[in-house]
C-alpha cells in the first residue's frame, strides 16, 4: 500500500510542472485575442475612466478603412476635446482654445487597445491565469488576471468579450490588491455598420490654430545616453520631440516589458543643485533628476521603485 501511494504521489508530482504552463498558455491565448480584437474589430460605445476621485467619460468609434485603423474619441464631461486618429497620425482638438495639435505616434496604447501584439515574453514577468465569467456593459465576458512576479510592475485584470475578444474592462492593481485605475465600457456595440458620419472629425483644420509636434526617430547611437538594464524592460522607442516651435527640444525614450511602459524625457536646463524628487499622480509614478546640464523626468504606470531605478541608472554617453 505504501509503495502504491508513493508511486501515485510521484506520478502526481511529475504532472504538476506540465499543468502550470498549460494554464499560463490559456491565459496568454486570451490576451492575444484581446490584442488582436481591439485592432481588427469595428465598434462604438461609451467608456468610463476612474482613478481615485477622478472620473472621465468618453465616446469612442473605431473601424478599419483600407487596412488602416481609424478612431474617434470624444470627451463627454469636463473640458471638451476630441482625438481623431488615422493609423499613427493623431489630431487632438480643443474647441474652447480652437487649437488642433497634430503628431505622429508609432506606439498607440490607449483603451481598449492597451495590449500590443507579440506577448510571448509576458509569462516571464507575470503569472497569467484565467478568471471567471461576468457581464460588462451587458456583454458576457471572461476575466484574465496578471500577477507581477517582482516589485517592478503592477498587476492587471482584463475582461474580454467572450464572442469577439474585444477588451471591455481593464483594472490596474496595486501591491496591496487595490484598484489604481479602471477603464470600462458602459455601453458598446461590436461589429455591424456605423452610423453615418460617425467617424467624421468634429473640426475643420482650416478654421483652427494648428500646432504640430515634431518628432524624429533616433537610433541607439544617437540618443547620447546609456541606461543600465531594468529587469524585463527593454527600449522600444526613442525620438527627438518638440511640442511647438517656441518650446525646447527633448529626447523621449520608451521602455516596456510588453505590457507596462516607462517614458524617459531629457531636455536641457535646470540646475545641478536641484535634488532628486519623486511624486505620484494617480497611478503614475514620476522621478525627476538633474544630470549635469540636463533635466531628466522618468514616469510610468509602474511602482515608484521602477522609475527611480531607471532614472538613477542613466549616464551621459562618453564621447
Buried (B, 14 or more C-beta within 10 A) or exposed (E): EEEEEEEEEEEEEEEEEEEEEEEBEBBBEBBBBBBBBBBEBBBBBBBBBBBEEEEBBBBBBBBEEEEEBBBBBBBEEEEEBBBBBBBEEBBBBBBEEEBBBBBBBEEBEBBBBBBBEEBEEBBEBBBBBBBEEEEBBEBEBBBBBBBBBEEBBBBBBBBBBBEBBBBBBBBBBEEEEEBBBBBBBBEBBBEEEBEEEEBEBEBEEEEBEEBBBBBEEBEEEEBEBEBEEBEBBEBBBBBBBBBEEEEEEBBBBBBBBBBBBBBBBBBEEBEEEEEEEBEEEBBBBBBBBBBEEBBBBBBBBBBBBBBBBBBBEBEEEEE
